[in-house]
Amino acid sequence: MQIDHPNTVLAANPQRRDCTRPSLPIYPMRILSPILLYAFLHNTFRIFAYEIVDNFSGATFFDKWDFYGHWDNLTLGDVWWLNRTQATDQKLAFINGAGNAVIKVDNASDVLWNEKRNTVRITTQSAYDLGSVWIADVLHMPYGCSVWPALWTMGTEWPYNGEIDIIEGINEVDRNQLSLHTRAGCMHTTPPGGQIGVSGEANCSAPSGCTVFEQKKFSYGRDFGASGGGVFAAQFDASGSARFGSLDDYVNSTWSTLPSIWYWPRGLIPSSVYSAGPTSSMTLDDWGTPSATFPSTNTCNITQFFGPQKLVLDITLCGTWASLPELYAPQCNDSGPTGICYNDNVVGPGGRYDNAYFEIPYIRTYTTRAGMPPPTTATVTSNSASPTPGSSGSSSLDGGDDSISSAEWNGGQGTVSSSHTWHSPNPNDTRPFKQQTMAPTDTSALKPTVHKSFDVEKDVVDMKGKVVIVTGGNTGIGLETVKQLLRAKTRKIYLAARNETRANEAIKSLAVEGLIVPGEAEVFWHKLDLSDPKEAKASAEEFIQKETRLDVLINNAADMYSLDIGKYGVSTLHIVNHISPYVFTKTLLPLLKKTAQEPDSDVRIVNLTSMAYSQVPTPVSYKKVEDFNVKYSYRPFAGLIRYANSKLAMMLWSRHLQSQLVASESLGNGITVLIVHPGVVTSFRVKTPFLEGPINALARVLLGMVEPNVGCLTSIFAAASKQVRDERERYQADGGVYMQDAPVPGTVKKMTATATDDQLKEDLIATTEQFLKDIGL
């Protein structure tokens, strides 16, 4: 996977020097010995064979792969990589009528703005050590604007043990790009005559990795499938020779020029590959010169920088490469009105992804004894038919009766283990940006979190019997908040969200992870559309009809990107981030107050704001509705400041609300209102043109972005910690407290003078109430 320009016009192919075989007249032994050695090597080289390890084909193709089951936290693509049950049910991973495996992007659903599109990422359960060969027969590969597919490998301790990109491209490019990714210290020395492709970046720890640009036509994209596809192969070996091509090729290569990668169009597949069956061994003597060769030299010792590798096959959309304006615009300028990858492709109907699929007759792995993988510990079983052999020239893209049954997959769960410690982006980390942000392949890594002095399992109050609402709880930090609340055994959690389909998918994923326990810890969808205050009020009224208590309300949902003026003549940012949550909460207050009157009650309202609130230029005014629409066009990053203005309003309203609730009588222990900045989390997605691409990567480092399962901890502390209960009066005093993400969740931060301006607060409440009155609320 990488972030480099894939389609630069490059120089002509390097020319391979020919080596002439000597004749064998009678020579003195000192002359004859090298010739005899040459003959010995020639014979040995020709008969060397790799033994089959895994044959992924036919009905059992998916049986030894793990499905990722998480959003794309690798390249920030706008996708959800489904688990196996979900992918099977939605027919995004299946065996078609031709017996070939298909993984694809959802092309049937309409995706709402700010949502992600479903697709698939799978990883082999086995890891393959040095001394391995991998072959993939591909009939069709994904292509189209925003589409970013890849077949690559990752070390079992990734990224420390390296990565090899075998297939990768974006948008409408027509040639493949191959690369290695390593930690600092590995440089790609182009072998003289040892590869067909043209080398690009030489530093393998650069964001792009060390790259080679394929020179063969139809190696990627639209024309690849139209011409019948082809076969890709990679040799991962450093045992003494490259073992490719003829002895002439061997003599001209370095002693250990590996890894190497080949591509052959359908009509030019070598006989050793074309005629191989599912149990055959594999020789490389007719493979010819590879497309890319990465020599193991004193500038990069392969055994030092690479460990055992797992194969990964995935499709993502947009992300940190395909959405780069300088790459996206030349190829996809006509794909939509905004010129932004996400807006013009991911959002809306799925028909534009009709060609975003892999169709694969087989993937096979081979090894020497030294490269034999250890026995897998996977719990997956299958009673499917035997694999089908060989390559198929036919193609079919319907699920049909040959689709994989979800019953064949043990609840969507596989077994993956890793001893690697995953880190947040660090400016002192020399690994490629993508490698810094990679999460574990197995979503079970998101365990109940111990974060410095706050342990979600030990330091929360008894949540049994409690009812909680999390707005925007179907995705991102909201979903991670729900996970932690379930681990705290919260009785009922309502995902308050607009999109029922996405909410139900989230609930299903929680069930697959084993977090939902019927009768003890359950999750339900509750419809909430914050784009209209009237809808927010109706949602709250409906909730009151179906529940008799509400212990915690977490106003998590927000909008950062809608810079338009809504139908009521008010900024959409203020509607979604301030006015609708204000109405939703105000309508729910009677139920919250009723719950607060119970003995030992501990009712809380958690309002998520942003540290960006402090960037609003002063003086600030909220004396009239038009003040919600200030554009700040005279300032850089005006859109961000408009967002910050709406979050400042959230803070002022929260302080007003806490003051009102403390002053109110007959509330028992009262209601605690807590203002939270959760940190800048990696679910943050930039869609404005001036912040596309590399700025995202820079922002992750400069802002100290964290994963959602860490960012949610401040929300969990506010919603459920024993400390807030035990020190209730302190947290309720002076209009409440502001918690900003810190090494210890719950750390109280001093608010700015603007946020504590009582006159500004009263102006805001008066203007908000007048606006609601004007629209009939």
C-alpha positions in Angstrom: 0.0 0.0 0.0 1.4 3.4 -0.7 1.1 7.1 -1.4 3.0 7.8 -4.6 2.3 8.9 -8.2 1.4 5.7 -10.1 1.3 6.8 -13.7 4.3 8.9 -14.5 5.6 8.4 -18.0 8.9 6.6 -17.5 11.9 5.8 -19.5 12.3 2.7 -21.7 12.9 -0.7 -20.2 16.4 -1.4 -19.1 18.1 -3.7 -21.5 19.2 -7.1 -20.2 22.8 -8.1 -21.1 23.2 -11.5 -22.7 25.8 -13.9 -21.3 27.3 -16.3 -23.9 27.8 -19.9 -22.8 31.4 -21.1 -23.2 32.1 -24.1 -25.4 33.8 -27.1 -23.9 37.1 -28.1 -25.7 39.9 -29.7 -23.7 41.2 -27.2 -21.2 43.5 -27.4 -18.3 41.7 -28.2 -15.0 42.2 -24.7 -13.6 40.2 -23.4 -16.6 37.8 -26.4 -16.8 36.7 -26.2 -13.1 34.7 -23.0 -13.4 33.0 -24.4 -16.5 32.1 -27.6 -14.7 30.8 -25.5 -11.8 28.7 -23.5 -14.4 27.2 -26.8 -15.7 26.5 -28.0 -12.2 24.7 -24.8 -11.3 22.8 -24.8 -14.6 21.4 -28.3 -13.9 20.7 -27.5 -10.2 19.0 -24.3 -11.1 16.7 -25.9 -13.6 15.4 -28.6 -11.4 14.8 -26.5 -8.2 11.1 -26.8 -7.1 8.9 -25.2 -4.5 6.3 -27.4 -2.8 2.6 -26.4 -2.5 1.5 -25.2 0.9 -2.0 -23.6 0.4 -4.3 -23.7 -2.5 -7.1 -21.1 -2.1 -9.7 -21.9 -4.8 -13.2 -23.1 -5.3 -15.7 -23.5 -2.6 -13.1 -23.4 0.2 -11.3 -20.3 -1.1 -12.2 -18.2 2.0 -11.7 -20.9 4.7 -8.2 -19.9 5.7 -8.6 -16.1 5.6 -9.6 -13.7 8.3 -12.0 -10.8 7.5 -11.0 -7.5 8.9 -14.4 -6.3 10.3 -13.4 -2.7 10.9 -13.3 0.7 9.2 -10.2 1.5 7.0 -7.8 2.8 9.6 -4.9 1.9 7.4 -5.2 4.4 4.6 -8.3 6.4 5.8 -10.4 5.1 3.0 -14.1 5.9 3.2 -15.1 2.2 3.7 -16.1 -0.4 6.2 -14.3 -3.6 5.7 -16.9 -6.2 6.8 -16.5 -9.3 8.8 -17.2 -12.6 7.0 -20.8 -13.0 8.1 -21.6 -9.4 6.9 -19.7 -9.8 3.7 -21.4 -13.1 2.9 -24.9 -11.8 3.8 -24.4 -8.7 1.6 -22.8 -10.8 -1.2 -19.6 -8.9 -1.1 -17.6 -12.1 -0.7 -18.8 -15.2 -2.5 -18.0 -18.0 -5.0 -19.6 -17.3 -8.3 -21.1 -19.7 -10.8 -17.7 -20.2 -12.5 -16.2 -21.4 -9.2 -14.1 -18.2 -8.8 -13.8 -16.2 -5.6 -15.2 -12.6 -5.8 -14.7 -9.8 -3.3 -16.3 -6.5 -4.2 -17.5 -3.0 -3.2 -21.1 -2.6 -2.3 -22.7 -1.4 -5.6 -26.3 -1.7 -4.5 -26.7 0.7 -1.6 -27.2 4.5 -1.5 -24.7 6.0 0.9 -25.6 9.1 2.8 -23.1 12.0 3.1 -20.7 11.4 6.0 -21.2 7.6 5.9 -18.9 4.9 4.6 -19.4 2.3 1.8 -19.0 -1.4 2.6 -16.3 -3.5 1.1 -13.9 -6.3 2.0 -10.4 -6.9 3.3 -9.1 -10.4 4.0 -5.8 -11.7 5.4 -4.4 -15.2 5.3 -4.3 -17.0 8.7 -0.9 -18.5 7.8 2.3 -16.6 7.5 4.9 -17.5 5.0 8.6 -17.3 5.7 11.6 -16.7 3.4 11.7 -19.5 0.9 8.2 -18.8 -0.4 6.4 -18.2 -3.7 2.9 -16.8 -4.1 0.9 -17.0 -7.3 -2.5 -15.3 -8.0 -4.6 -15.9 -11.0 -6.8 -12.9 -11.5 -9.6 -12.6 -14.1 -10.8 -9.1 -13.1 -9.5 -6.5 -10.7 -11.4 -3.4 -9.3 -11.1 -0.1 -11.1 -12.8 3.3 -11.5 -12.6 6.7 -9.9 -12.0 6.5 -6.1 -11.2 2.8 -6.3 -7.9 1.6 -4.6 -7.4 -2.2 -4.6 -4.4 -4.1 -3.5 -2.8 -7.6 -3.1 0.0 -7.2 -0.7 1.8 -8.8 2.2 2.4 -7.8 5.8 4.9 -9.1 8.3 3.4 -10.9 11.4 4.9 -8.1 13.4 3.9 -5.3 11.1 5.3 -2.9 10.1 8.6 -4.0 11.7 8.8 -7.1 9.5 8.0 -5.3 6.2 5.4 -5.2 3.5 5.4 -6.2 -0.2 2.9 -4.7 -2.6 2.2 -7.1 -5.5 -0.9 -5.4 -7.0 -1.8 -1.8 -6.4 -3.2 1.1 -8.3 -5.9 3.8 -8.1 -8.7 5.4 -10.1 -8.2 4.9 -13.9 -4.5 4.0 -14.1 -3.7 1.2 -16.5 -0.4 -0.2 -15.1 0.5 -1.8 -11.9 2.9 -0.3 -9.2 5.0 -2.6 -7.1 6.8 -1.7 -3.9 8.4 -2.7 -0.6 7.8 -0.9 2.7 10.3 -1.2 5.5 11.5 0.6 8.6 14.4 3.0 8.0 17.7 1.7 6.6 16.6 -0.2 3.4 17.4 1.2 0.0 16.4 -0.4 -3.3 19.4 -0.8 -5.6 18.2 -1.4 -9.2 19.6 -4.6 -10.5 21.4 -4.3 -13.8 19.2 -6.1 -16.3 17.3 -7.8 -13.5 13.9 -6.3 -14.0 11.5 -5.2 -16.7 9.9 -2.3 -14.7 11.4 1.1 -14.1 12.5 2.0 -10.6 11.1 5.0 -8.8 11.7 6.0 -5.2 14.7 4.1 -3.8 14.1 4.6 0.0 11.9 1.8 1.2 10.9 3.6 4.4 9.5 6.6 2.4 5.7 7.0 2.4 5.5 5.4 -1.0 8.0 2.7 -0.2 10.7 1.8 -2.8 8.8 1.6 -6.0 8.9 0.0 -9.5 6.6 1.0 -12.3 5.3 -1.9 -14.4 6.0 -1.5 -18.1 3.8 -4.3 -19.4 0.4 -3.1 -20.8 -2.9 -4.2 -19.3 -1.3 -4.9 -15.9 -4.0 -3.0 -14.1 -7.4 -1.4 -14.4 -10.1 -1.4 -17.1 -8.1 -3.1 -19.9 -6.8 -5.8 -17.5 -10.1 -7.5 -17.3 -11.1 -6.8 -20.9 -8.0 -8.6 -22.1 -8.7 -11.7 -20.0 -6.8 -10.9 -16.9 -3.5 -12.5 -16.0 -1.3 -14.0 -13.3 0.8 -12.3 -10.7 3.6 -14.1 -8.8 6.1 -13.1 -6.1 9.2 -14.9 -4.9 10.1 -14.2 -1.2 13.5 -15.9 -0.9 17.0 -15.1 0.1 18.5 -18.6 0.2 21.4 -18.0 -2.3 19.9 -17.2 -5.7 17.1 -15.5 -7.4 16.1 -18.7 -9.2 14.4 -16.9 -12.0 14.7 -17.2 -15.8 17.6 -19.0 -17.5 21.1 -19.4 -16.2 22.0 -16.4 -18.3 19.6 -14.4 -16.3 21.0 -15.9 -13.1 24.6 -15.0 -14.0 23.6 -11.4 -14.6 21.6 -11.2 -11.3 23.1 -10.7 -7.9 23.5 -13.8 -5.7 20.4 -12.8 -3.6 18.2 -10.5 -5.6 14.9 -10.8 -3.8 12.0 -10.3 -3.4 10.9 -10.5 -7.1 7.5 -10.0 -8.7 6.2 -11.1 -12.1 3.1 -10.4 -14.2 2.0 -12.3 -17.3 -1.1 -11.5 -19.4 -3.5 -14.4 -20.0 -1.9 -15.5 -23.3 1.7 -15.4 -22.0 1.5 -17.4 -18.8 4.5 -19.7 -18.5 3.9 -23.4 -19.0 5.0 -24.2 -15.4 2.2 -22.0 -14.1 -0.4 -22.7 -16.7 -0.2 -26.5 -16.4 0.1 -26.6 -12.6 -2.6 -28.3 -10.6 -3.7 -27.6 -7.0 -1.2 -30.1 -5.6 1.7 -29.6 -8.0 5.2 -28.3 -7.1 6.4 -25.2 -8.9 9.6 -24.5 -10.8 10.6 -21.0 -12.0 12.9 -21.9 -14.8 10.5 -20.6 -17.5 9.4 -17.5 -15.7 11.7 -15.0 -17.4 12.8 -11.6 -16.1 10.6 -10.3 -13.4 8.7 -7.0 -13.5 10.5 -5.9 -10.3 13.4 -7.2 -8.3 14.6 -5.9 -5.0 18.2 -7.0 -4.4 19.3 -8.1 -1.0 22.5 -6.2 -0.7 24.5 -4.2 1.8 22.0 -1.4 1.3 19.1 -3.6 2.3 19.6 -7.1 3.8 16.2 -8.8 3.2 16.7 -11.1 6.1 17.2 -8.2 8.4 14.1 -6.1 7.3 11.6 -8.9 6.5 10.0 -11.6 8.6 7.2 -14.1 7.8 4.5 -12.5 5.7 0.7 -12.8 5.5 -1.2 -12.2 2.2 -3.7 -9.4 2.2 -6.4 -8.7 -0.4 -8.5 -5.6 -0.1 -10.4 -2.8 -1.8 -10.7 0.7 -0.3 -12.1 4.0 -1.7 -10.5 7.4 -1.8 -8.2 7.5 1.2 -4.7 9.0 1.3 -3.7 8.1 -2.2 -6.7 7.9 -4.6 -8.2 11.2 -3.3 -5.0 13.3 -3.8 -6.2 16.2 -6.0 -3.1 16.0 -8.2 -3.9 12.4 -9.0 -7.6 12.3 -8.8 -8.4 15.4 -10.9 -6.6 14.4 -14.2 -8.3 11.0 -14.3 -11.7 11.7 -12.7 -12.5 15.3 -13.3 -15.8 14.4 -14.9 -17.0 12.0 -12.1 -19.0 14.6 -10.2 -19.6 18.3 -9.6 -17.4 19.0 -6.6 -14.1 17.5 -7.8 -13.7 15.8 -4.4 -13.2 12.0 -4.4 -15.6 11.2 -1.5 -18.4 13.6 -2.5 -18.5 12.6 -6.1 -18.2 8.8 -5.7 -18.8 7.2 -2.3 -21.9 9.3 -1.6 -25.0 8.4 -3.5 -26.0 5.4 -5.5 -23.6 2.4 -5.8 -23.9 1.8 -9.5 -20.6 3.5 -10.2 -18.9 0.6 -8.4 -20.2 -2.1 -10.8 -16.6 -2.8 -11.8 -15.0 -2.6 -8.3 -14.5 -6.3 -7.7 -11.8 -8.9 -7.8 -12.5 -12.2 -9.5 -9.9 -14.8 -8.7 -9.8 -18.5 -9.8 -7.0 -19.2 -7.3 -4.2 -18.0 -5.1 -1.5 -20.5 -4.3 1.4 -20.5 -1.9 4.6 -22.5 -2.3 7.6 -23.0 -0.1 10.9 -24.7 0.5 11.1 -26.6 3.8 12.7 -23.6 5.4 9.7 -21.4 4.4 7.0 -23.8 5.7 4.5 -21.9 7.8 3.8 -23.1 11.4 0.4 -24.9 11.9 -2.5 -22.5 12.0 -4.5 -22.0 15.2 -7.6 -21.0 13.4 -10.9 -22.3 14.6 -12.6 -22.1 11.2 -14.0 -25.4 9.8 -15.7 -26.2 6.6 -17.5 -29.1 5.0 -17.3 -27.5 1.5 -16.3 -29.4 -1.6 -12.8 -29.9 -2.6 -10.9 -27.1 -4.3 -11.3 -26.7 -8.1 -8.0 -26.9 -10.0 -6.4 -24.5 -12.4 -7.3 -21.3 -14.1 -10.7 -20.5 -15.5 -11.3 -18.3 -18.5 -15.0 -17.8 -17.7 -16.4 -15.1 -15.6 -19.6 -14.6 -13.5 -20.4 -11.9 -11.0 -23.6 -13.2 -9.3 -23.9 -14.7 -5.9 -26.2 -17.5 -7.0 -26.4 -20.8 -5.3 -22.6 -21.0 -5.1 -22.4 -18.2 -2.5 -20.6 -19.1 0.7 -23.0 -19.9 3.5 -22.5 -17.8 6.7 -23.0 -21.1 8.6 -19.5 -22.1 7.3 -18.0 -19.3 9.2 -17.9 -19.7 13.0 -19.7 -16.5 13.9 -17.5 -14.5 11.7 -14.6 -15.0 14.1 -11.1 -16.2 13.2 -8.0 -16.5 15.3 -5.2 -14.0 14.8 -2.3 -13.4 17.2 0.4 -10.8 17.3 2.8 -9.6 19.8 3.2 -6.2 18.1 2.4 -3.1 20.1 0.4 -0.6 18.0 1.3 3.0 18.4 -0.4 6.3 17.7 1.3 8.6 15.1 4.5 9.9 16.6 6.7 12.6 15.1 9.8 10.7 16.2 8.6 7.5 14.5 10.5 7.0 11.2 8.1 4.4 9.8 5.9 5.3 6.8 2.8 7.2 7.9 0.5 4.4 6.8 2.4 2.0 9.0 2.2 4.2 12.0 -1.6 4.2 11.8 -2.3 0.5 11.1 -4.5 -1.3 13.7 -4.4 -5.0 14.5 -6.0 -7.2 11.9 -8.3 -8.7 14.6 -10.9 -6.4 16.1 -10.7 -8.4 19.3 -7.7 -6.2 20.0 -10.2 -3.5 21.1 -10.4 -4.9 24.6 -11.7 -3.1 27.7 -9.3 -0.3 27.9 -6.9 0.5 30.7 -5.7 4.1 30.1 -3.2 5.3 32.7 -5.3 5.7 36.0 -8.7 4.9 34.4 -9.7 1.3 33.9 -13.1 0.9 32.1 -13.7 -2.5 33.9 -12.9 -1.3 37.4 -13.4 2.5 37.6 -17.0 2.8 36.4 -20.2 2.8 38.4 -22.6 -0.1 38.3 -24.4 0.3 34.9 -26.7 -2.6 35.3 -30.3 -1.4 34.8 -29.2 1.9 33.3 -30.5 3.3 30.0 -28.2 5.4 27.9 -28.5 7.3 24.6 -25.5 7.8 22.4 -26.2 10.1 19.4 -24.2 9.1 16.4 -23.4 5.8 18.1 -23.4 3.8 14.9 -19.9 4.8 13.7 -16.5 6.2 14.7 -16.0 7.4 18.3 -19.7 7.0 19.0 -19.6 3.3 18.2 -16.4 2.8 20.3 -18.2 4.6 23.2 -21.1 2.1 22.9 -18.5 -0.8 23.0 -17.0 0.4 26.2 -20.5 0.9 27.7 -21.4 -2.6 26.8 -18.2 -3.9 28.5 -19.4 -2.0 31.6 -22.6 -4.1 31.3 -25.0 -1.2 30.6 -28.5 -2.6 30.5 -29.8 -0.7 27.4 -28.0 1.6 24.9 -29.8 3.4 22.2 -27.9 4.3 19.0 -29.6 7.5 18.1 -28.8 8.0 14.4 -30.4 8.8 11.1 -29.3 5.8 9.1 -31.2 2.6 10.2 -29.2 0.3 7.9 -25.8 1.5 9.3 -27.1 1.4 12.8 -28.3 -2.2 12.4 -25.0 -3.2 10.8 -23.2 -1.7 13.9 -25.5 -3.6 16.2 -24.8 -6.8 14.3 -21.1 -6.2 14.5 -21.4 -5.7 18.3 -23.3 -9.0 18.5 -20.6 -10.8 16.5 -17.9 -9.4 18.9 -19.9 -11.0 21.8 -20.6 -7.6 23.5 -24.4 -7.9 23.4 -25.9 -10.1 26.1 -29.7 -10.6 25.8 -31.4 -9.4 29.0 -28.2 -7.9 30.4 -26.5 -5.6 27.9 -28.5 -4.7 24.8 -28.4 -2.1 22.0 -31.2 -0.7 20.0 -31.5 1.8 17.1 -33.5 5.0 17.7 -34.1 7.3 14.8 -32.6 10.8 15.2 -32.1 13.3 12.4 -30.2 16.3 13.8 -30.4 18.2 10.5 -33.8 19.5 11.5 -34.7 20.7 15.1 -38.3 19.5 14.5 -37.1 16.0 13.8 -35.0 16.1 16.9 -38.0 17.1 19.0 -40.1 14.3 17.5 -37.3 11.8 18.2 -37.1 12.8 21.8 -40.9 12.6 22.2 -40.9 9.1 20.7 -38.2 8.0 23.1 -40.2 9.2 26.1 -43.1 7.0 24.9 -41.1 3.8 24.9 -38.8 4.2 28.0 -39.5 5.1 31.6 -36.1 6.2 32.5 -32.9 7.8 31.0 -29.7 7.7 33.1 -27.1 9.1 30.6 -27.4 11.2 27.5 -24.3 11.5 25.4 -24.6 14.1 22.7 -21.8 12.7 20.5 -23.0 13.3 16.9 -21.6 16.3 15.1 -21.0 17.8 11.7 -17.8 19.4 10.7 -18.2 19.9 6.9 -21.6 21.3 6.0 -20.9 25.0 5.3 -24.3 25.7 3.7 -27.2 27.6 5.1 -30.1 25.3 6.0 -33.8 25.5 5.2 -34.5 27.7 8.3 -31.9 30.3 7.2 -29.4 29.1 9.7 -26.0 27.5 9.3 -26.2 23.7 9.1 -23.3 23.5 11.5 -25.2 25.4 14.2 -28.3 23.3 13.5 -26.6 20.0 13.9 -24.0 20.9 16.5 -25.9 23.2 18.7 -29.6 23.8 18.1 -30.9 20.3 17.5 -28.9 18.8 20.4 -30.4 21.7 22.5 -33.9 20.7 21.4 -33.3 17.0 21.8 -32.0 17.4 25.3 -34.6 19.9 26.4 -37.4 17.6 25.3 -35.8 14.7 27.2 -35.3 16.7 30.4 -38.5 15.6 32.0 -37.5 12.0 31.7 -33.9 12.8 32.9 -35.4 14.6 35.9 -37.7 11.8 36.7 -34.8 9.4 36.8 -32.8 11.8 39.0 -35.4 11.7 41.7 -34.8 8.0 42.3 -32.7 7.1 45.4 -29.0 6.8 44.6 -29.5 8.2 41.1 -26.6 9.3 39.0 -27.9 11.1 35.9 -25.5 12.7 33.5 -25.5 14.6 30.3 -22.3 14.5 28.3 -21.9 17.0 25.5 -19.0 16.6 23.1 -17.3 19.7 22.0 -14.0 20.5 20.4 -10.8 22.2 21.5 -11.2 24.2 18.3 -13.7 26.3 20.2 -10.9 28.5 21.4 -10.0 29.5 17.9 -13.1 31.6 17.3 -12.0 35.2 16.7 -13.2 37.7 19.4 -15.3 39.5 20.0 -18.1 36.9 19.6 -21.8 37.8 19.4 -24.9 35.7 19.6 -27.4 38.6 19.9 -29.3 37.7 16.7 -29.8 34.6 14.5 -27.6 36.0 11.8 -24.6 35.6 14.2 -24.9 31.9 13.7 -24.1 32.4 10.0 -20.8 34.4 10.2 -18.6 33.0 7.4 -15.2 34.3 8.6 -14.2 34.6 4.9 -11.5 37.0 5.9 -9.7 34.3 7.9 -7.6 31.3 6.8 -9.4 28.0 7.4 -12.8 29.8 7.6 -14.7 26.5 7.5 -12.9 25.2 10.6 -13.6 28.5 12.4 -17.3 28.2 11.6 -17.3 24.7 13.0 -15.5 26.0 16.1 -18.2 28.6 16.5 -20.9 26.0 16.7 -18.8 24.1 19.3 -18.4 27.2 21.4 -22.2 27.5 21.4 -22.4 23.9 22.6 -20.0 24.8 25.5 -22.0 28.0 26.5 -25.3 26.1 26.4 -23.9 23.3 28.5 -22.8 25.7 31.2 -26.2 27.3 31.1 -27.9 23.9 31.4 -25.7 22.8 34.4 -26.5 26.1 36.2 -30.2 25.7 35.6 -30.2 22.1 36.8 -28.2 22.8 40.0 -30.6 25.7 40.8 -33.7 23.5 40.3 -35.2 21.8 43.3 -36.6 18.2 43.7 -33.8 16.7 41.6 -32.4 14.4 44.3 -28.7 14.1 43.5 -29.2 16.5 40.5 -28.1 16.0 36.9 -24.4 16.4 36.1 -23.6 18.1 32.8 -20.1 17.5 31.5 -18.4 19.1 28.5 -15.9 16.8 26.7 -13.3 17.2 24.0 -12.4 13.5 23.2 -9.2 14.3 21.4 -8.6 14.3 17.7 -9.5 10.8 16.6 -8.6 9.0 13.4 -12.2 8.7 12.3 -11.7 12.4 11.5 -12.2 12.6 7.7 -11.2 15.7 5.7 -13.3 16.4 2.6 -12.6 20.1 1.9 -10.2 20.5 -1.1 -7.6 22.5 0.7 -7.2 19.8 3.3 -7.1 16.8 1.0 -4.2 14.3 0.9 -0.8 14.9 2.6 -2.3 17.5 5.0 -4.2 14.6 6.6 -1.0 12.8 7.3 0.6 15.9 8.7 -2.5 16.7 10.9 -2.3 13.2 12.4 1.2 13.9 13.7 0.8 17.5 14.7 -2.6 17.0 16.4 -1.6 13.8 18.1 -4.5 11.9 16.6 -5.6 8.7 18.5 -7.7 5.7 17.6 -11.5 5.9 18.4 -11.2 3.3 21.1 -8.8 5.6 23.0 -10.5 8.8 22.1 -13.8 7.6 23.6 -12.3 7.2 27.1 -13.0 10.8 28.1 -16.6 10.3 27.1 -16.8 7.1 29.2 -15.1 8.8 32.1 -17.7 11.6 31.9 -20.6 9.2 31.5 -19.8 6.4 34.0 -16.8 7.0 36.2 -17.0 6.6 39.9 -15.0 9.7 40.4 -17.7 11.9 38.9 -20.3 10.3 41.1 -18.2 10.6 44.2 -17.2 14.2 43.6 -20.6 15.2 42.1 -20.7 18.7 43.7 -17.3 19.6 42.3 -18.3 18.6 38.8 -21.6 20.5 39.0 -20.2 23.7 40.4 -19.8 27.0 38.5 -21.7 25.8 35.4 -19.9 22.5 35.1 -16.4 21.5 34.0 -14.6 21.0 30.6 -12.6 17.8 30.1 -10.0 17.8 27.4 -8.4 14.6 26.3 -5.2 14.2 28.3 -2.9 11.3 29.4 -5.5 10.7 32.2 -9.1 10.8 30.9 -11.3 13.2 32.9 -8.6 15.8 33.4 -10.3 19.1 33.8 -9.1 22.0 31.7 -9.6 25.7 32.2 -12.1 27.2 29.8 -11.3 30.4 27.9 -12.8 33.7 28.9 -15.2 33.5 25.9 -16.5 30.2 27.0 -17.1 31.5 30.6 -18.7 34.8 29.5 -22.0 34.9 31.2 -23.5 37.7 29.1 -22.5 35.8 25.9 -24.1 32.7 27.3 -27.4 34.5 28.1 -27.4 36.1 24.6 -27.0 32.6 23.0 -29.8 31.1 25.0 -32.2 34.0 24.2 -31.4 33.9 20.5 -31.7 30.1 20.3 -35.1 30.3 22.0 -36.3 33.0 19.7 -35.2 31.0 16.7 -37.1 28.0 17.9 -40.2 30.1 18.6 -40.0 31.5 15.0 -40.0 28.0 13.5 -42.8 26.8 15.6 -41.0 25.0 18.4 
